[in-house]
Amino acid sequence: MKSFFKTYLLEMLLIWGALGGYYLFPFGEYVYSMENGLHFEENFSVEILFYLATFYSLISIFIMIGKVNKGEESKFLYLLKNIGKIKGDSKAKNILLFFGVKLFFIPLMIPWTVEFAIYIYYMVVGNDVVYATWIEYFNNYLFLLLTYILGFIALLYYSFGYLIESNALDSKVKSVEPTVFGWIVTLICYPLFLTFVTRIIPFYTDDMAFFKNQEITFIVRVCLLLVMSFKIWSIATLGAKCSNLTNRGIVTKGPYKWVRHPHYLAKLVVWWVTLIPALALFDYWIIGTMIFWTVVYVLRALTEENHLKSDKNYVAYCDQVKWRFIPFVF
């Protein structure tokens, strides 16, 4: 019992430290208003961080201590006992990297999940705007609402994946990305790193981009919803295995029967399509910024594959599904 409380206390200090770190770096947060839609504002609130840290502290008693199986030693205790042998102990190194994944992504995913739920609630109960036509209603309200709902579903899956590791759900972590480069190309896609990178190489994409007139915009946004739904399908197919930088077992069904990275494909398609209206406002050099982010996601795919190829099941999967993004092309 003494070792249990010792482990619990140490884990809570790490969790609070990780969450507090996000507040100390004023990278801001996304907020929603009916006037401005989803936009960026400075600084997480102290209240949100406090409640999230408290919530996670409570549920980690059942989740993060790691005694999922009867008689299994806590991962954290194992790491503490072998912290001096990290280089020679692959299990201890894997546990350390896994806690790094949790401590980076959980403080991101849970707040975003809560915030998207709030956006959806206020859009449903607070919309009193009357639109002249159904197309305008879809373009200015329904499309945005459906986008948030799809985003909320994706965040739910990933939040669950980072929080829960279980044999019963077949989501036990087999290995964690071991290379520095693999971590770099993944983490620069998320705050805090994304904030600094986009000051040099910004995003010019916009989900709410307008395409010449209401009718063309309507057609494009219907197509975008189909692509976003394809992305959610790929995430739902992963299920409890949703998690960056980890191998939790190989998934070969759903869209993964055709391409190895359907999630990335869908995201890149949305970005490139919604970049088009920006070309009329900026010079064509902004295509270079989108090429940069496309290369980042290709590198993410390549580093993930290099990591997963240590699993013979993934090697067999690659022999079966030869295309990474586009069938018969790449």
C-alpha positions as CSV (number, residue, x, y, z in Angstrom):
1,M,0.0,0.0,0.0
2,K,2.9,2.4,0.8
3,S,4.4,1.8,-2.7
4,F,1.0,2.4,-4.2
5,F,0.6,5.8,-2.7
6,K,4.3,6.7,-3.5
7,T,3.6,5.8,-7.1
8,Y,0.4,7.7,-7.2
9,L,1.9,10.9,-5.7
10,L,4.8,10.9,-8.2
11,E,2.4,10.4,-11.1
12,M,0.2,13.3,-9.9
13,L,3.2,15.6,-9.7
14,L,4.1,14.7,-13.3
15,I,0.5,15.3,-14.4
16,W,0.2,18.6,-12.7
17,G,3.6,19.7,-14.0
18,A,2.7,18.8,-17.6
19,L,-0.6,20.6,-17.4
20,G,1.0,23.6,-15.7
21,G,3.6,23.7,-18.5
22,Y,0.9,24.4,-21.0
23,Y,-0.2,27.4,-19.0
24,L,3.3,28.8,-18.6
25,F,3.7,28.8,-22.4
26,P,1.1,31.3,-23.6
27,F,0.3,29.5,-26.9
28,G,-3.4,30.2,-26.5
29,E,-6.5,28.2,-27.1
30,Y,-9.2,27.8,-29.7
31,V,-12.5,29.4,-28.7
32,Y,-15.9,29.7,-30.5
33,S,-18.2,32.6,-30.9
34,M,-21.2,32.9,-33.2
35,E,-19.7,36.1,-34.7
36,N,-16.2,34.8,-35.3
37,G,-16.6,31.1,-35.4
38,L,-13.6,29.1,-34.1
39,H,-10.7,31.4,-33.5
40,F,-7.5,31.6,-31.5
41,E,-7.1,33.5,-28.3
42,E,-4.2,33.7,-25.8
43,N,-3.7,31.6,-22.7
44,F,-5.6,28.6,-21.3
45,S,-7.5,29.6,-18.2
46,V,-6.2,28.5,-14.8
47,E,-9.6,27.1,-13.9
48,I,-9.7,24.7,-16.8
49,L,-6.2,23.5,-16.0
50,F,-7.1,23.0,-12.4
51,Y,-10.3,21.0,-13.1
52,L,-8.5,18.9,-15.7
53,A,-5.6,18.1,-13.4
54,T,-8.0,17.1,-10.6
55,F,-10.1,15.0,-12.9
56,Y,-7.1,13.2,-14.4
57,S,-5.7,12.7,-10.9
58,L,-8.8,10.9,-9.8
59,I,-9.2,8.6,-12.8
60,S,-5.5,7.8,-13.0
61,I,-5.9,5.7,-9.9
62,F,-7.7,3.2,-12.1
63,I,-6.0,3.9,-15.4
64,M,-2.4,5.1,-15.1
65,I,-1.1,3.1,-12.2
66,G,-1.0,0.2,-14.6
67,K,-2.4,-2.7,-12.6
68,V,-4.8,-3.7,-15.4
69,N,-4.0,-7.4,-15.1
70,K,-4.0,-9.3,-11.8
71,G,-0.5,-9.6,-10.3
72,E,1.0,-7.2,-12.8
73,E,3.5,-4.7,-11.4
74,S,2.8,-1.0,-11.9
75,K,4.6,0.4,-14.9
76,F,5.6,3.4,-13.0
77,L,7.1,1.3,-10.2
78,Y,9.0,-0.7,-12.7
79,L,10.4,2.4,-14.2
80,L,11.4,3.8,-10.9
81,K,13.3,0.6,-10.0
82,N,15.1,0.6,-13.3
83,I,15.5,4.3,-14.1
84,G,19.3,3.9,-14.0
85,K,19.2,1.1,-16.6
86,I,17.3,2.9,-19.3
87,K,19.9,2.3,-22.0
88,G,20.1,-1.4,-21.4
89,D,16.5,-2.1,-20.4
90,S,14.2,-1.9,-23.4
91,K,11.1,-2.3,-21.3
92,A,12.0,0.6,-19.0
93,K,12.8,2.8,-22.0
94,N,9.5,1.9,-23.6
95,I,7.6,2.8,-20.4
96,L,9.4,6.1,-20.2
97,L,8.5,7.0,-23.8
98,F,4.9,5.9,-23.2
99,F,4.6,8.2,-20.2
100,G,6.0,11.0,-22.4
101,V,3.3,10.3,-25.0
102,K,0.6,10.5,-22.3
103,L,2.0,13.6,-20.6
104,F,2.2,15.5,-23.9
105,F,-1.1,14.5,-25.5
106,I,-3.6,14.1,-22.6
107,P,-3.4,17.8,-21.6
108,L,-4.1,18.6,-25.3
109,M,-6.9,16.1,-26.1
110,I,-9.1,16.4,-23.0
111,P,-9.4,20.3,-23.1
112,W,-10.1,20.2,-26.9
113,T,-12.7,17.5,-26.4
114,V,-14.4,19.6,-23.7
115,E,-14.2,22.8,-25.7
116,F,-15.7,21.2,-28.8
117,A,-18.6,19.9,-26.7
118,I,-19.1,23.5,-25.6
119,Y,-19.0,24.8,-29.1
120,I,-21.6,22.3,-30.3
121,Y,-23.9,23.0,-27.3
122,Y,-23.9,26.8,-27.9
123,M,-24.3,26.4,-31.6
124,V,-27.4,24.2,-31.1
125,V,-29.0,26.2,-28.3
126,G,-27.8,29.7,-29.3
127,N,-28.4,29.9,-33.0
128,D,-31.2,32.3,-33.8
129,V,-30.0,33.6,-37.1
130,V,-32.5,33.3,-40.0
131,Y,-31.0,32.5,-43.4
132,A,-32.5,33.5,-46.8
133,T,-31.9,30.1,-48.4
134,W,-31.2,26.6,-47.4
135,I,-27.8,26.7,-49.1
136,E,-26.8,29.8,-47.0
137,Y,-28.1,27.9,-43.9
138,F,-25.9,24.9,-44.8
139,N,-22.8,27.1,-45.7
140,N,-22.9,29.4,-42.7
141,Y,-24.2,27.2,-40.0
142,L,-24.9,23.5,-40.6
143,F,-21.5,22.8,-42.2
144,L,-19.7,24.3,-39.3
145,L,-21.8,22.4,-36.8
146,L,-21.2,19.1,-38.5
147,T,-17.4,19.9,-38.7
148,Y,-17.4,20.4,-34.9
149,I,-19.3,17.2,-34.4
150,L,-16.9,15.2,-36.5
151,G,-14.0,16.8,-34.7
152,F,-15.5,16.0,-31.3
153,I,-15.9,12.4,-32.3
154,A,-12.2,12.2,-33.4
155,L,-11.1,13.9,-30.1
156,L,-13.2,11.4,-28.1
157,Y,-11.4,8.5,-29.7
158,Y,-8.0,9.9,-29.2
159,S,-8.6,11.1,-25.6
160,F,-9.8,7.5,-24.8
161,G,-6.8,6.0,-26.6
162,Y,-4.3,8.1,-24.6
163,L,-6.0,7.5,-21.3
164,I,-6.8,3.8,-21.6
165,E,-4.5,0.8,-22.1
166,S,-6.1,-2.6,-21.7
167,N,-5.8,-6.2,-22.7
168,A,-9.6,-6.5,-22.8
169,L,-9.7,-3.8,-25.5
170,D,-6.7,-5.2,-27.3
171,S,-5.0,-1.8,-26.9
172,K,-1.9,-2.6,-24.9
173,V,1.2,-0.7,-26.1
174,K,3.7,-3.0,-27.7
175,S,6.3,-0.3,-28.5
176,V,6.8,3.4,-28.7
177,E,8.5,5.4,-31.5
178,P,12.2,5.2,-30.5
179,T,13.7,7.9,-32.8
180,V,14.1,11.6,-32.1
181,F,13.2,12.4,-35.7
182,G,10.0,10.4,-35.4
183,W,9.0,12.5,-32.4
184,I,10.0,15.8,-34.0
185,V,7.8,15.4,-37.1
186,T,4.9,14.4,-35.0
187,L,5.1,17.0,-32.2
188,I,5.6,20.0,-34.6
189,C,2.0,19.3,-35.7
190,Y,0.7,20.1,-32.2
191,P,1.0,23.0,-29.7
192,L,3.3,24.1,-28.2
193,F,5.6,23.4,-31.2
194,L,3.0,24.2,-33.8
195,T,2.6,27.7,-32.5
196,F,6.3,28.5,-33.0
197,V,6.6,26.7,-36.4
198,T,3.5,28.4,-37.9
199,R,5.1,31.8,-37.1
200,I,7.6,31.0,-39.8
201,I,5.7,28.6,-42.0
202,P,2.0,29.4,-41.5
203,F,-1.2,27.6,-42.5
204,Y,-3.3,29.4,-45.0
205,T,-6.0,26.7,-45.1
206,D,-9.5,27.4,-43.7
207,D,-12.3,24.9,-43.3
208,M,-14.8,27.8,-43.8
209,A,-13.1,29.0,-47.0
210,F,-15.6,30.6,-49.4
211,F,-15.5,29.4,-53.1
212,K,-16.7,32.2,-55.4
213,N,-20.4,31.9,-54.7
214,Q,-22.8,30.1,-52.4
215,E,-23.6,27.3,-54.8
216,I,-20.0,26.3,-55.5
217,T,-19.2,26.7,-51.8
218,F,-22.1,24.3,-51.0
219,I,-20.9,21.7,-53.4
220,V,-17.3,21.9,-52.2
221,R,-18.3,21.7,-48.5
222,V,-20.5,18.7,-49.1
223,C,-17.5,17.0,-50.6
224,L,-15.3,18.1,-47.7
225,L,-17.8,16.6,-45.3
226,L,-17.5,13.3,-47.1
227,V,-13.7,13.4,-46.8
228,M,-13.9,14.3,-43.1
229,S,-16.3,11.4,-42.6
230,F,-13.8,9.2,-44.3
231,K,-11.2,10.4,-41.8
232,I,-13.6,9.7,-38.9
233,W,-14.1,6.2,-40.3
234,S,-10.4,5.6,-40.2
235,I,-10.2,6.8,-36.6
236,A,-13.2,4.7,-35.6
237,T,-11.6,1.7,-37.2
238,L,-8.6,2.1,-35.0
239,G,-10.9,2.3,-32.0
240,A,-9.1,2.0,-28.6
241,K,-5.8,1.8,-30.5
242,C,-5.9,5.5,-31.3
243,S,-2.6,7.0,-30.2
244,N,0.3,8.8,-31.9
245,L,3.8,7.3,-31.6
246,T,2.7,3.9,-30.4
247,N,2.2,0.4,-31.7
248,R,-0.9,-1.1,-30.2
249,G,-1.4,-3.8,-32.7
250,I,-2.0,-3.7,-36.5
251,V,-5.3,-2.7,-38.0
252,T,-6.1,-4.1,-41.5
253,K,-9.8,-3.5,-41.9
254,G,-12.0,-0.6,-43.0
255,P,-10.1,2.0,-45.1
256,Y,-6.8,0.4,-44.1
257,K,-7.6,-2.4,-46.6
258,W,-6.8,0.1,-49.4
259,V,-4.2,2.5,-48.0
260,R,-1.9,2.5,-45.0
261,H,-2.6,6.1,-43.9
262,P,-6.2,7.0,-44.7
263,H,-6.4,9.5,-41.8
264,Y,-3.4,11.6,-43.1
265,L,-4.8,11.3,-46.7
266,A,-8.1,12.8,-45.7
267,K,-6.5,15.6,-43.7
268,L,-4.2,16.6,-46.6
269,V,-7.1,16.6,-49.1
270,V,-9.1,19.0,-46.9
271,W,-6.1,21.2,-46.4
272,W,-5.2,21.4,-50.2
273,V,-8.9,22.1,-51.2
274,T,-9.4,24.8,-48.6
275,L,-6.1,26.5,-49.6
276,I,-7.6,27.3,-53.0
277,P,-9.5,30.5,-52.1
278,A,-6.4,31.8,-50.3
279,L,-4.5,31.8,-53.6
280,A,-6.7,34.8,-54.7
281,L,-5.7,36.8,-51.6
282,F,-2.0,35.9,-51.3
283,D,0.7,35.2,-53.8
284,Y,1.2,31.7,-55.1
285,W,4.2,31.3,-52.8
286,I,1.8,30.1,-50.1
287,I,1.7,26.8,-52.0
288,G,5.2,26.3,-50.7
289,T,3.9,26.4,-47.1
290,M,1.3,23.6,-47.9
291,I,4.1,21.6,-49.6
292,F,6.0,21.9,-46.3
293,W,3.2,20.5,-44.2
294,T,2.5,17.8,-46.8
295,V,6.1,16.7,-46.5
296,V,5.8,16.7,-42.7
297,Y,2.9,14.3,-42.9
298,V,4.6,12.1,-45.4
299,L,7.6,12.0,-43.1
300,R,5.3,11.1,-40.2
301,A,3.9,8.2,-42.3
302,L,7.5,7.0,-43.1
303,T,8.7,7.2,-39.5
304,E,5.6,5.4,-38.3
305,E,6.2,2.6,-40.8
306,N,9.8,2.3,-39.9
307,H,8.8,1.9,-36.3
308,L,6.0,-0.5,-37.0
309,K,8.1,-2.7,-39.2
310,S,9.7,-4.1,-36.0
311,D,6.3,-5.9,-35.8
312,K,6.2,-8.9,-38.3
313,N,2.4,-8.4,-38.6
314,Y,3.0,-4.9,-40.0
315,V,5.5,-6.2,-42.5
316,A,2.9,-8.8,-43.7
317,Y,0.4,-5.9,-43.9
318,C,2.7,-3.8,-46.0
319,D,3.1,-6.7,-48.4
320,Q,-0.7,-6.9,-48.7
321,V,-1.4,-3.1,-48.8
322,K,1.3,-1.5,-50.9
323,W,0.0,2.0,-51.2
324,R,0.6,4.6,-48.4
325,F,-1.8,7.4,-49.5
326,I,-3.2,6.9,-53.0
327,P,-3.9,3.5,-54.6
328,F,-1.7,2.8,-57.6
329,V,0.2,6.1,-57.2
330,F,2.0,6.3,-53.8
